[in-house]
């Protein structure tokens, strides 16, 4: 036994020594080779069991009994009349997904009766459900659903309950309803439940029209404590058709702040996800630059910290209109799940999961690559930063697809060429990389500074393990990078 122990000690020392000598650092074993799901899979348009991440829209995630469940709007490419049941998928790792089924067989009777009474044109009959939300309160799961006449405030949020996350669901009826001309600011759609710092549930909801609202929920009924639209926490002006929807709010106990994520602009091609934060669940919510999310006097493209938008790296068609996200905290790990449309054919919508990281000053940023098991590790060496990277700047002033450019981070700390005034510094303890871009007279201190987190990840465009970074510059613009060489 003594000899075996000695051999193990020597072997361990050798592994540590080799790791230090290699310098560039082997990519963390947590990153796995993800499944190569077929894009634009026409062969399985009608075979839901093969949809995996295909046809998912407005995803909501909830973890139960070792599975991550995603509930989503019943979107189906090439079908004008998709089913009304809300799609259900599950995964053990947020990477490999399997089809479970549908939560309902159609629009619940309570919602159907109301919408039939306010939608007078029979050709516009509401026959599908949108944007689900699911939470557990006590021993029951609460399933929030909504139905609406597209482009109107003729909308209804209802709730159903079950002892199981997979149902069957018993409809409990109305949570809130709206209609055109009712004098209310809110549209009763896109429900999201958040538990505040004292574990009190609240409903965040709304879409276009008057904006996003929040109101307190009774955990015994799943309905409002005081019936009414609640407090407005985000809106946009009419120059962009008041285009804000898909709210998702989370509380970060480390920062003691509430974070409101919303999707700006149009789901058909210009969606982008923005965030603001507040010390109070009822706001005011402000972006990185201190702009209130309710300030309609500013340029609508300037409000909200943009953390996700249409993009493409080299060797890919990229992704269009990522949005309607759901934020998941799983222990110390955070994730953003959302849908995105294929860059080659935007009729196809896909489920995506990304690692969500927190900057040193408490702002959420998302990985430039889809999740493949990556973790935040403090063992990335400075020598691993040296190389060629593809860089993306998520300009908040555009909804167009942004494309990447190539930058070289040199071993002497320069960017581009040796001795350049552009330079980089890496803090391995916090895996924080700072990129300094010289711009004399154009910014305070003559440098634009990108402050980003580096993690090991999967390069989906080139099918290999790599490093990526994500963060913000001092103007609150999101910056991404991916190491290619």
Secondary structure as UniProt FT lines:
FT   HELIX           2..22
FT   TURN            29..30
FT   HELIX           42..44
FT   TURN            45..46
FT   HELIX           48..50
FT   TURN            52..53
FT   STRAND          56..64
FT   TURN            65..66
FT   STRAND          67..74
FT   TURN            77..78
FT   STRAND          87..91
FT   STRAND          98..102
FT   HELIX           109..118
FT   HELIX           122..124
FT   STRAND          130..137
FT   TURN            138..139
FT   STRAND          140..148
FT   TURN            150..151
FT   STRAND          155..162
FT   TURN            165..166
FT   STRAND          170..178
FT   TURN            180..181
FT   STRAND          192..195
FT   TURN            197..198
FT   STRAND          201..205
FT   TURN            209..210
FT   STRAND          212..218
FT   TURN            219..222
FT   STRAND          223..224
FT   STRAND          231..234
FT   HELIX           238..240
FT   TURN            241..242
FT   STRAND          244..252
FT   TURN            253..256
FT   STRAND          257..264
FT   TURN            267..270
FT   STRAND          272..278
FT   TURN            281..282
FT   TURN            288..289
FT   TURN            293..294
FT   TURN            300..302
FT   STRAND          305..308
FT   STRAND          311..312
FT   TURN            314..315
FT   STRAND          319..330
FT   TURN            331..332
FT   STRAND          333..342
FT   TURN            346..347
FT   STRAND          349..358
FT   TURN            360..361
FT   STRAND          364..366
FT   HELIX           382..384
FT   STRAND          387..394
FT   TURN            396..397
FT   STRAND          402..403
FT   STRAND          405..409
FT   TURN            411..412
FT   STRAND          414..415
FT   TURN            418..419
FT   STRAND          423..427
FT   TURN            428..431
FT   STRAND          432..438
FT   TURN            440..442
FT   HELIX           444..446
FT   STRAND          447..459
FT   TURN            460..463
FT   STRAND          464..473
FT   TURN            474..475
FT   STRAND          478..483
//
